[in-house]
Amino acid sequence: MEAESEFIPDGTVTSPNGFYAGATFAGIKKEGKDNLDLGILFSKVSATAAALFTANKIKAAPIILSQKRIQTERATALIVNSGVANACTSEQGLDDATEMATLTAKSIGVPTEEVLVASTGVIGQRLPMQKVRAGIKQIAHSTDGGHKLARAIMTTDTAPKEAAITVKTDTDKFTIGGIAKGSGMVHPDLSTFLCFLTTDAAIEPDFLRSSLKKTMDISFNMVSIDGDTSTNDMVLIMANGMAENQTIQANNSIADTFQQALDNLCVFLAKSIARDGEGATKLIEVTVSGTLTATEARQAARTITSSPLVKAAIHGNDPNWGRILAAAGRSGIELEETRIDLYLGDICLVKEGRPLPFDQKKAEDILTNTEVRIHLQLNLGTATATAWGCDLAEEYVTINSQYTT
């Protein structure tokens, strides 16, 4: 099927037809210029929904509640706060999350059971529910409210992460939008982040769920900032069908088109998270190719991007390529040293396992760029994968040594 897709200038999670959002400063976070910390996202009509959640065995109250409710494969709204994670808060935390959903349902007139909840922030603190109750009442919703919502979910992020993409085919047109947050405690296995996706396309539930999982495997699950996975990770997608397209399902003519658009959107958001890692000055992109399986390619690429030694060397503009090979060697994948080729940008550092002479100054210049690309070719198979991370700077320690103080 012929299809055209393009990113929408200033696109966000409310770019698809029928979605509304808004946010306010309720006082959950410390007061600051333009601070927002509580927001609502909802569809004009009930939507097909799918979600993925943290693999951490310690799960925050909103995750427990949302995991239960998403089993119906329907959702109409989401209430989300930043500043307090509502994690490790026992039964009271679950009661607070449930109340947030109930109050949201009443404020926008939707069924309570179709309202999901998300939180991000400090673990082990109760939500200031008096402030939350007042905040929900003062949230104003609009079709461009996604921009405010993107800011409301930020914690140590330095910039909001949002985008939308429109797809046109011979017979249909639909839009996918999304926002994300993540800067620290980010590592593969869903990664530590929040991401909320919307589309006005009509989509069959099983395909929506499988499509989301496929996208996660090549986007957010390929991001590592610091090797930590949080208690509050959540990615949600809602499809309200207001584009009135032919329902998308596996193996129909538009399925691949939708998958590619969702992949492109989520890779964009994933790279935005990696670029905004706590204290980061550089985006690192690692491509591993020539592995026996895609799983091995992903495993090696993620190991390299999450290596503190690799990240520190790149921060210091040090072309210490041995750290890259050492990380690949401990990743647990199948490799043969005598077949390995390694590139830093366009410089070949290693060919068939043999170190090559290279221009040290040129290599250092490549490392001074805000985006550093590494390619490891193992020459064993045909699989490939790309992962993203960031350099390890002194500022990362400063931020995380003062997070609650």
C-alpha positions as a Markdown table, in Angstrom:
| # | Residue | x | y | z |
|---|---|---|---|---|
| 1 | Met | 0.0 | 0.0 | 0.0 |
| 2 | Glu | 1.3 | 3.5 | -0.9 |
| 3 | Ala | 1.6 | 5.6 | 2.2 |
| 4 | Glu | 3.1 | 9.0 | 3.1 |
| 5 | Ser | 4.1 | 9.9 | 6.7 |
| 6 | Glu | 5.5 | 13.1 | 8.1 |
| 7 | Phe | 6.2 | 14.5 | 11.5 |
| 8 | Ile | 3.8 | 17.3 | 12.5 |
| 9 | Pro | 5.5 | 20.6 | 13.4 |
| 10 | Asp | 4.9 | 21.2 | 17.1 |
| 11 | Gly | 3.1 | 17.9 | 17.3 |
| 12 | Thr | 2.2 | 16.3 | 20.7 |
| 13 | Val | 0.0 | 13.7 | 22.3 |
| 14 | Thr | -3.2 | 15.7 | 21.6 |
| 15 | Ser | -2.5 | 16.0 | 17.9 |
| 16 | Pro | -4.7 | 13.0 | 17.0 |
| 17 | Asn | -8.4 | 13.8 | 16.6 |
| 18 | Gly | -10.5 | 13.5 | 19.8 |
| 19 | Phe | -7.8 | 13.8 | 22.4 |
| 20 | Tyr | -7.6 | 16.5 | 25.1 |
| 21 | Ala | -5.2 | 17.3 | 27.9 |
| 22 | Gly | -4.3 | 19.8 | 30.5 |
| 23 | Ala | -2.0 | 20.4 | 33.5 |
| 24 | Thr | -1.5 | 22.5 | 36.5 |
| 25 | Phe | 0.8 | 23.2 | 39.4 |
| 26 | Ala | -0.7 | 21.6 | 42.4 |
| 27 | Gly | 2.2 | 22.0 | 44.7 |
| 28 | Ile | 3.4 | 18.4 | 44.6 |
| 29 | Lys | 6.8 | 19.5 | 43.4 |
| 30 | Lys | 8.8 | 22.4 | 44.7 |
| 31 | Glu | 7.5 | 25.7 | 43.4 |
| 32 | Gly | 9.5 | 27.0 | 40.5 |
| 33 | Lys | 9.1 | 29.1 | 37.3 |
| 34 | Asp | 6.5 | 27.5 | 35.0 |
| 35 | Asn | 6.3 | 24.4 | 37.1 |
| 36 | Leu | 3.5 | 21.9 | 36.4 |
| 37 | Asp | 3.1 | 18.6 | 38.3 |
| 38 | Leu | -0.4 | 17.3 | 37.7 |
| 39 | Gly | -2.1 | 16.5 | 34.4 |
| 40 | Ile | -5.0 | 14.7 | 32.7 |
| 41 | Leu | -5.1 | 13.1 | 29.2 |
| 42 | Phe | -8.4 | 11.8 | 27.8 |
| 43 | Ser | -10.2 | 10.8 | 24.7 |
| 44 | Lys | -13.6 | 12.1 | 23.6 |
| 45 | Val | -14.7 | 8.5 | 23.2 |
| 46 | Ser | -13.7 | 5.3 | 24.9 |
| 47 | Ala | -10.5 | 3.9 | 23.3 |
| 48 | Thr | -8.9 | 0.6 | 22.7 |
| 49 | Ala | -5.8 | 0.5 | 24.9 |
| 50 | Ala | -2.6 | -1.4 | 25.6 |
| 51 | Ala | 0.2 | -0.8 | 28.1 |
| 52 | Leu | 3.5 | -2.2 | 29.3 |
| 53 | Phe | 4.8 | -1.7 | 32.8 |
| 54 | Thr | 8.1 | -1.9 | 34.8 |
| 55 | Ala | 9.8 | -5.3 | 35.3 |
| 56 | Asn | 10.9 | -4.2 | 38.7 |
| 57 | Lys | 9.4 | -6.4 | 41.4 |
| 58 | Ile | 8.8 | -3.3 | 43.5 |
| 59 | Lys | 5.8 | -1.7 | 41.8 |
| 60 | Ala | 4.3 | 1.7 | 42.6 |
| 61 | Ala | 0.6 | 1.9 | 43.5 |
| 62 | Pro | -0.4 | 3.5 | 40.2 |
| 63 | Ile | 1.3 | 0.7 | 38.3 |
| 64 | Ile | -0.6 | -1.9 | 40.3 |
| 65 | Leu | -3.9 | -0.2 | 39.7 |
| 66 | Ser | -3.3 | 0.5 | 36.0 |
| 67 | Gln | -2.1 | -3.1 | 35.3 |
| 68 | Lys | -5.4 | -4.3 | 36.7 |
| 69 | Arg | -7.6 | -1.9 | 34.7 |
| 70 | Ile | -5.8 | -2.3 | 31.4 |
| 71 | Gln | -6.9 | -6.0 | 31.3 |
| 72 | Thr | -10.2 | -4.8 | 29.8 |
| 73 | Glu | -8.2 | -3.4 | 26.8 |
| 74 | Arg | -10.2 | -0.1 | 27.2 |
| 75 | Ala | -9.2 | 3.3 | 28.5 |
| 76 | Thr | -10.6 | 6.7 | 28.2 |
| 77 | Ala | -8.4 | 8.8 | 30.5 |
| 78 | Leu | -5.1 | 9.1 | 32.4 |
| 79 | Ile | -4.3 | 11.1 | 35.5 |
| 80 | Val | -0.5 | 11.6 | 36.1 |
| 81 | Asn | 1.6 | 13.5 | 38.6 |
| 82 | Ser | 5.3 | 14.2 | 39.0 |
| 83 | Gly | 7.3 | 15.0 | 42.2 |
| 84 | Val | 6.1 | 12.0 | 44.2 |
| 85 | Ala | 6.2 | 8.4 | 42.9 |
| 86 | Asn | 3.6 | 7.0 | 45.3 |
| 87 | Ala | 5.8 | 3.9 | 45.5 |
| 88 | Cys | 6.5 | 1.8 | 48.6 |
| 89 | Thr | 3.4 | 3.5 | 50.3 |
| 90 | Ser | 1.5 | 0.3 | 51.2 |
| 91 | Glu | -2.3 | 0.1 | 51.0 |
| 92 | Gln | -2.7 | 3.8 | 51.5 |
| 93 | Gly | -0.8 | 4.4 | 48.3 |
| 94 | Leu | -3.2 | 2.2 | 46.4 |
| 95 | Asp | -6.2 | 4.1 | 48.0 |
| 96 | Asp | -4.7 | 7.4 | 46.9 |
| 97 | Ala | -4.2 | 6.2 | 43.4 |
| 98 | Thr | -7.7 | 4.9 | 43.2 |
| 99 | Glu | -9.0 | 8.2 | 44.5 |
| 100 | Met | -7.1 | 10.1 | 41.9 |
| 101 | Ala | -8.8 | 8.0 | 39.2 |
| 102 | Thr | -12.2 | 8.4 | 40.8 |
| 103 | Leu | -11.9 | 12.2 | 41.0 |
| 104 | Thr | -10.6 | 12.4 | 37.4 |
| 105 | Ala | -13.6 | 10.3 | 36.2 |
| 106 | Lys | -16.0 | 12.7 | 37.8 |
| 107 | Ser | -14.3 | 15.8 | 36.6 |
| 108 | Ile | -14.5 | 14.8 | 32.9 |
| 109 | Gly | -17.5 | 12.5 | 33.0 |
| 110 | Val | -16.1 | 9.1 | 32.1 |
| 111 | Pro | -16.3 | 5.6 | 33.7 |
| 112 | Thr | -14.0 | 5.3 | 36.7 |
| 113 | Glu | -12.8 | 1.9 | 35.5 |
| 114 | Glu | -11.5 | 3.4 | 32.3 |
| 115 | Val | -9.2 | 5.9 | 34.1 |
| 116 | Leu | -5.5 | 4.9 | 34.5 |
| 117 | Val | -3.0 | 6.5 | 36.8 |
| 118 | Ala | 0.7 | 7.2 | 36.6 |
| 119 | Ser | 3.2 | 8.9 | 38.9 |
| 120 | Thr | 6.9 | 9.8 | 38.9 |
| 121 | Gly | 9.2 | 11.3 | 41.5 |
| 122 | Val | 10.6 | 10.4 | 44.9 |
| 123 | Ile | 10.0 | 6.9 | 46.2 |
| 124 | Gly | 8.6 | 6.3 | 49.7 |
| 125 | Gln | 6.6 | 9.5 | 50.1 |
| 126 | Arg | 2.8 | 9.7 | 50.2 |
| 127 | Leu | 1.0 | 12.0 | 47.8 |
| 128 | Pro | -0.3 | 15.2 | 49.3 |
| 129 | Met | -3.8 | 14.3 | 48.5 |
| 130 | Gln | -5.4 | 17.6 | 49.6 |
| 131 | Lys | -3.3 | 19.3 | 46.9 |
| 132 | Val | -4.1 | 16.6 | 44.4 |
| 133 | Arg | -7.8 | 17.0 | 45.0 |
| 134 | Ala | -7.6 | 20.8 | 44.5 |
| 135 | Gly | -5.4 | 20.4 | 41.5 |
| 136 | Ile | -7.7 | 18.1 | 39.6 |
| 137 | Lys | -10.5 | 20.6 | 39.9 |
| 138 | Gln | -8.4 | 23.4 | 38.4 |
| 139 | Ile | -7.0 | 21.6 | 35.3 |
| 140 | Ala | -8.3 | 23.1 | 32.1 |
| 141 | His | -8.4 | 20.7 | 29.0 |
| 142 | Ser | -7.8 | 21.6 | 25.4 |
| 143 | Thr | -6.7 | 20.0 | 22.1 |
| 144 | Asp | -3.3 | 21.6 | 22.5 |
| 145 | Gly | -3.0 | 20.7 | 26.1 |
| 146 | Gly | -0.5 | 18.0 | 25.3 |
| 147 | His | 2.3 | 20.6 | 25.5 |
| 148 | Lys | 1.5 | 21.4 | 29.1 |
| 149 | Leu | 1.1 | 17.7 | 30.0 |
| 150 | Ala | 4.6 | 17.0 | 28.5 |
| 151 | Arg | 6.0 | 19.5 | 30.9 |
| 152 | Ala | 3.9 | 18.3 | 33.9 |
| 153 | Ile | 5.5 | 14.8 | 33.8 |
| 154 | Met | 9.1 | 16.1 | 33.9 |
| 155 | Thr | 11.3 | 15.5 | 37.0 |
| 156 | Thr | 15.0 | 16.0 | 36.3 |
| 157 | Asp | 14.3 | 16.3 | 32.6 |
| 158 | Thr | 15.7 | 19.6 | 31.1 |
| 159 | Ala | 13.2 | 19.7 | 28.2 |
| 160 | Pro | 9.8 | 18.1 | 27.3 |
| 161 | Lys | 9.8 | 15.2 | 24.9 |
| 162 | Glu | 6.8 | 15.2 | 22.5 |
| 163 | Ala | 6.1 | 14.5 | 18.8 |
| 164 | Ala | 3.3 | 13.5 | 16.4 |
| 165 | Ile | 3.3 | 11.9 | 13.0 |
| 166 | Thr | 0.5 | 11.9 | 10.3 |
| 167 | Val | 0.1 | 9.0 | 7.9 |
| 168 | Lys | -1.8 | 9.2 | 4.6 |
| 169 | Thr | -2.7 | 6.3 | 2.4 |
| 170 | Asp | -4.9 | 6.0 | -0.7 |
| 171 | Thr | -8.0 | 5.6 | 1.4 |
| 172 | Asp | -7.2 | 6.6 | 5.0 |
| 173 | Lys | -5.5 | 9.3 | 7.1 |
| 174 | Phe | -4.6 | 8.9 | 10.8 |
| 175 | Thr | -2.2 | 10.5 | 13.3 |
| 176 | Ile | -0.1 | 9.1 | 16.2 |
| 177 | Gly | 1.1 | 11.4 | 19.0 |
| 178 | Gly | 3.1 | 10.9 | 22.1 |
| 179 | Ile | 4.9 | 12.4 | 25.0 |
| 180 | Ala | 7.6 | 10.9 | 27.2 |
| 181 | Lys | 9.7 | 11.7 | 30.3 |
| 182 | Gly | 13.0 | 10.2 | 31.4 |
| 183 | Ser | 16.4 | 11.5 | 32.3 |
| 184 | Gly | 17.7 | 9.3 | 35.1 |
| 185 | Met | 17.1 | 5.7 | 36.3 |
| 186 | Val | 16.8 | 4.6 | 32.7 |
| 187 | His | 17.9 | 1.2 | 31.5 |
| 188 | Pro | 16.6 | -1.5 | 29.2 |
| 189 | Asp | 13.7 | -3.7 | 30.4 |
| 190 | Leu | 11.1 | -1.2 | 29.6 |
| 191 | Ser | 13.5 | 1.5 | 30.7 |
| 192 | Thr | 12.7 | 3.9 | 33.5 |
| 193 | Phe | 10.3 | 6.4 | 32.0 |
| 194 | Leu | 6.8 | 7.4 | 31.3 |
| 195 | Cys | 5.4 | 7.4 | 27.8 |
| 196 | Phe | 1.8 | 8.1 | 26.7 |
| 197 | Leu | 0.8 | 7.5 | 23.1 |
| 198 | Thr | -2.4 | 8.3 | 21.3 |
| 199 | Thr | -3.8 | 7.6 | 17.8 |
| 200 | Asp | -7.1 | 8.4 | 16.1 |
| 201 | Ala | -6.8 | 5.2 | 14.1 |
| 202 | Ala | -9.2 | 2.3 | 14.6 |
| 203 | Ile | -7.1 | -0.7 | 15.7 |
| 204 | Glu | -7.9 | -4.2 | 16.7 |
| 205 | Pro | -6.8 | -4.8 | 20.4 |
| 206 | Asp | -4.5 | -7.8 | 19.8 |
| 207 | Phe | -2.6 | -6.0 | 17.0 |
| 208 | Leu | -2.3 | -2.8 | 19.1 |
| 209 | Arg | -0.8 | -4.8 | 21.9 |
| 210 | Ser | 1.7 | -6.7 | 19.7 |
| 211 | Ser | 2.5 | -3.5 | 17.8 |
| 212 | Leu | 3.4 | -1.7 | 21.0 |
| 213 | Lys | 5.7 | -4.5 | 22.1 |
| 214 | Lys | 7.5 | -4.6 | 18.8 |
| 215 | Thr | 8.0 | -0.9 | 19.0 |
| 216 | Met | 9.3 | -1.0 | 22.5 |
| 217 | Asp | 11.9 | -3.6 | 21.6 |
| 218 | Ile | 13.6 | -1.3 | 19.0 |
| 219 | Ser | 13.0 | 2.1 | 20.8 |
| 220 | Phe | 12.7 | 2.6 | 24.5 |
| 221 | Asn | 14.1 | -0.8 | 25.4 |
| 222 | Met | 17.3 | 0.2 | 23.6 |
| 223 | Val | 17.9 | 3.2 | 25.9 |
| 224 | Ser | 20.2 | 3.2 | 28.9 |
| 225 | Ile | 21.3 | 6.2 | 31.0 |
| 226 | Asp | 22.6 | 4.7 | 34.2 |
| 227 | Gly | 21.6 | 1.0 | 34.5 |
| 228 | Asp | 18.7 | 1.5 | 37.0 |
| 229 | Thr | 15.1 | 0.5 | 36.4 |
| 230 | Ser | 12.4 | 2.2 | 38.4 |
| 231 | Thr | 9.2 | 1.2 | 40.2 |
| 232 | Asn | 7.0 | 3.5 | 38.1 |
| 233 | Asp | 7.8 | 2.7 | 34.4 |
| 234 | Met | 4.7 | 2.8 | 32.2 |
| 235 | Val | 4.0 | 3.1 | 28.5 |
| 236 | Leu | 0.4 | 3.5 | 27.4 |
| 237 | Ile | -1.2 | 3.7 | 23.9 |
| 238 | Met | -4.9 | 4.6 | 23.3 |
| 239 | Ala | -6.6 | 4.3 | 19.9 |
| 240 | Asn | -10.0 | 6.0 | 19.7 |
| 241 | Gly | -10.9 | 5.2 | 16.1 |
| 242 | Met | -12.0 | 8.8 | 15.3 |
| 243 | Ala | -10.1 | 8.8 | 12.0 |
| 244 | Glu | -12.8 | 6.4 | 10.8 |
| 245 | Asn | -10.3 | 4.2 | 8.9 |
| 246 | Gln | -10.5 | 0.6 | 8.1 |
| 247 | Thr | -9.8 | -1.2 | 11.4 |
| 248 | Ile | -6.1 | -2.0 | 11.5 |
| 249 | Gln | -5.3 | -5.6 | 12.3 |
| 250 | Ala | -2.4 | -8.1 | 11.7 |
| 251 | Asn | -1.8 | -8.9 | 8.1 |
| 252 | Asn | -4.1 | -6.3 | 6.6 |
| 253 | Ser | -2.7 | -3.8 | 4.0 |
| 254 | Ile | -2.2 | -1.0 | 6.5 |
| 255 | Ala | -0.7 | -2.9 | 9.4 |
| 256 | Asp | 3.0 | -2.5 | 8.3 |
| 257 | Thr | 2.3 | 1.2 | 7.6 |
| 258 | Phe | 1.0 | 1.8 | 11.1 |
| 259 | Gln | 3.9 | -0.2 | 12.6 |
| 260 | Gln | 6.5 | 1.8 | 10.8 |
| 261 | Ala | 5.0 | 5.1 | 11.9 |
| 262 | Leu | 4.8 | 4.0 | 15.5 |
| 263 | Asp | 8.4 | 2.8 | 15.3 |
| 264 | Asn | 9.5 | 6.2 | 13.9 |
| 265 | Leu | 7.7 | 8.2 | 16.6 |
| 266 | Cys | 9.0 | 6.1 | 19.5 |
| 267 | Val | 12.6 | 6.0 | 18.2 |
| 268 | Phe | 12.4 | 9.8 | 18.1 |
| 269 | Leu | 11.2 | 10.0 | 21.7 |
| 270 | Ala | 13.7 | 7.3 | 22.8 |
| 271 | Lys | 16.6 | 9.3 | 21.4 |
| 272 | Ser | 15.2 | 12.4 | 23.1 |
| 273 | Ile | 15.4 | 10.6 | 26.4 |
| 274 | Ala | 19.0 | 9.5 | 25.8 |
| 275 | Arg | 20.0 | 12.9 | 24.7 |
| 276 | Asp | 18.6 | 14.4 | 27.9 |
| 277 | Gly | 20.2 | 12.0 | 30.3 |
| 278 | Glu | 21.0 | 13.5 | 33.7 |
| 279 | Gly | 24.1 | 15.6 | 33.3 |
| 280 | Ala | 24.6 | 14.4 | 29.7 |
| 281 | Thr | 26.5 | 16.4 | 27.1 |
| 282 | Lys | 26.4 | 13.8 | 24.3 |
| 283 | Leu | 24.1 | 11.3 | 22.7 |
| 284 | Ile | 25.7 | 8.0 | 22.1 |
| 285 | Glu | 24.4 | 5.7 | 19.3 |
| 286 | Val | 25.7 | 2.2 | 19.1 |
| 287 | Thr | 24.9 | -0.1 | 16.2 |
| 288 | Val | 25.9 | -3.8 | 16.5 |
| 289 | Ser | 25.5 | -5.8 | 13.3 |
| 290 | Gly | 26.5 | -9.2 | 12.0 |
| 291 | Thr | 25.2 | -11.1 | 14.9 |
| 292 | Leu | 23.5 | -14.5 | 14.7 |
| 293 | Thr | 20.2 | -13.2 | 16.1 |
| 294 | Ala | 18.5 | -9.9 | 16.7 |
| 295 | Thr | 18.4 | -10.7 | 20.4 |
| 296 | Glu | 22.2 | -10.9 | 20.5 |
| 297 | Ala | 22.5 | -7.7 | 18.6 |
| 298 | Arg | 20.3 | -5.9 | 21.1 |
| 299 | Gln | 22.1 | -7.4 | 24.0 |
| 300 | Ala | 25.5 | -6.3 | 22.8 |
| 301 | Ala | 24.4 | -2.8 | 21.8 |
| 302 | Arg | 22.7 | -2.2 | 25.2 |
| 303 | Thr | 25.7 | -3.5 | 27.1 |
| 304 | Ile | 28.0 | -1.1 | 25.3 |
| 305 | Thr | 25.8 | 1.9 | 25.8 |
| 306 | Ser | 25.3 | 1.2 | 29.5 |
| 307 | Ser | 29.0 | 0.6 | 30.3 |
| 308 | Pro | 30.3 | 3.3 | 32.7 |
| 309 | Leu | 33.8 | 3.0 | 31.3 |
| 310 | Val | 32.6 | 3.6 | 27.7 |
| 311 | Lys | 30.4 | 6.5 | 28.8 |
| 312 | Ala | 33.2 | 8.1 | 30.8 |
| 313 | Ala | 35.7 | 7.8 | 28.0 |
| 314 | Ile | 33.3 | 9.4 | 25.6 |
| 315 | His | 32.7 | 12.2 | 28.0 |
| 316 | Gly | 36.4 | 12.9 | 28.2 |
| 317 | Asn | 36.9 | 12.6 | 24.4 |
| 318 | Asp | 39.1 | 9.6 | 24.9 |
| 319 | Pro | 39.1 | 7.2 | 21.9 |
| 320 | Asn | 39.8 | 4.2 | 24.3 |
| 321 | Trp | 38.2 | 1.7 | 22.0 |
| 322 | Gly | 39.3 | -1.3 | 24.1 |
| 323 | Arg | 36.5 | -0.5 | 26.5 |
| 324 | Ile | 33.9 | -1.0 | 23.7 |
| 325 | Leu | 35.2 | -4.4 | 22.8 |
| 326 | Ala | 35.5 | -5.4 | 26.5 |
| 327 | Ala | 31.8 | -4.5 | 27.0 |
| 328 | Ala | 30.8 | -6.5 | 23.9 |
| 329 | Gly | 32.9 | -9.5 | 25.2 |
| 330 | Arg | 31.1 | -9.6 | 28.5 |
| 331 | Ser | 27.6 | -9.1 | 27.0 |
| 332 | Gly | 27.1 | -12.9 | 26.8 |
| 333 | Ile | 26.7 | -13.0 | 23.0 |
| 334 | Glu | 28.5 | -15.2 | 20.5 |
| 335 | Leu | 31.5 | -13.5 | 18.9 |
| 336 | Glu | 34.9 | -14.3 | 17.4 |
| 337 | Glu | 37.6 | -11.7 | 18.0 |
| 338 | Thr | 39.3 | -12.3 | 14.6 |
| 339 | Arg | 36.1 | -11.3 | 12.8 |
| 340 | Ile | 35.4 | -8.0 | 14.6 |
| 341 | Asp | 35.4 | -4.6 | 12.8 |
| 342 | Leu | 34.9 | -1.5 | 14.9 |
| 343 | Tyr | 34.2 | 2.0 | 13.7 |
| 344 | Leu | 34.1 | 5.4 | 15.5 |
| 345 | Gly | 32.1 | 7.6 | 13.2 |
| 346 | Asp | 33.8 | 7.0 | 9.8 |
| 347 | Ile | 37.1 | 5.9 | 11.4 |
| 348 | Cys | 37.9 | 2.1 | 11.3 |
| 349 | Leu | 39.7 | 1.4 | 14.5 |
| 350 | Val | 39.7 | -2.4 | 14.3 |
| 351 | Lys | 39.6 | -4.7 | 11.2 |
| 352 | Glu | 39.2 | -8.4 | 11.5 |
| 353 | Gly | 40.2 | -8.2 | 15.1 |
| 354 | Arg | 43.4 | -6.3 | 14.4 |
| 355 | Pro | 44.0 | -2.7 | 15.7 |
| 356 | Leu | 44.5 | -0.2 | 12.9 |
| 357 | Pro | 46.6 | 3.0 | 13.1 |
| 358 | Phe | 44.3 | 6.0 | 13.2 |
| 359 | Asp | 44.4 | 9.8 | 13.4 |
| 360 | Gln | 44.2 | 10.4 | 17.2 |
| 361 | Lys | 43.2 | 14.1 | 16.7 |
| 362 | Lys | 40.4 | 13.2 | 14.2 |
| 363 | Ala | 39.0 | 10.6 | 16.7 |
| 364 | Glu | 39.1 | 13.1 | 19.5 |
| 365 | Asp | 37.3 | 15.6 | 17.2 |
| 366 | Ile | 34.5 | 13.0 | 16.5 |
| 367 | Leu | 34.1 | 12.5 | 20.3 |
| 368 | Thr | 33.6 | 16.3 | 20.8 |
| 369 | Asn | 30.3 | 16.1 | 18.8 |
| 370 | Thr | 27.0 | 16.2 | 20.6 |
| 371 | Glu | 26.2 | 12.9 | 18.8 |
| 372 | Val | 28.7 | 10.1 | 18.8 |
| 373 | Arg | 28.2 | 7.0 | 16.6 |
| 374 | Ile | 29.8 | 3.7 | 17.2 |
| 375 | His | 29.4 | 0.7 | 14.8 |
| 376 | Leu | 30.5 | -2.8 | 15.8 |
| 377 | Gln | 30.4 | -5.4 | 13.0 |
| 378 | Leu | 30.8 | -9.0 | 14.2 |
| 379 | Asn | 30.6 | -10.7 | 10.8 |
| 380 | Leu | 28.9 | -13.8 | 12.1 |
| 381 | Gly | 25.3 | -13.4 | 10.8 |
| 382 | Thr | 22.9 | -10.8 | 9.4 |
| 383 | Ala | 21.1 | -9.4 | 12.5 |
| 384 | Thr | 21.5 | -5.8 | 13.6 |
| 385 | Ala | 20.3 | -3.5 | 16.4 |
| 386 | Thr | 20.9 | 0.1 | 17.5 |
| 387 | Ala | 20.9 | 1.4 | 21.1 |
| 388 | Trp | 21.2 | 4.9 | 22.6 |
| 389 | Gly | 22.8 | 6.3 | 25.7 |
| 390 | Cys | 24.7 | 9.3 | 26.9 |
| 391 | Asp | 28.0 | 10.2 | 28.4 |
| 392 | Leu | 28.7 | 10.0 | 32.1 |
| 393 | Ala | 29.4 | 13.4 | 33.5 |
| 394 | Glu | 30.2 | 14.9 | 36.9 |
| 395 | Glu | 26.8 | 16.5 | 36.9 |
| 396 | Tyr | 25.1 | 13.1 | 37.0 |
| 397 | Val | 26.6 | 12.5 | 40.5 |
| 398 | Thr | 25.6 | 16.0 | 41.6 |
| 399 | Ile | 22.0 | 15.6 | 40.6 |
| 400 | Asn | 21.6 | 12.2 | 42.2 |
| 401 | Ser | 23.4 | 13.1 | 45.4 |
| 402 | Gln | 20.9 | 15.9 | 46.1 |
| 403 | Tyr | 17.7 | 14.5 | 44.6 |
| 404 | Thr | 15.6 | 14.7 | 47.8 |
| 405 | Thr | 17.4 | 17.6 | 49.4 |
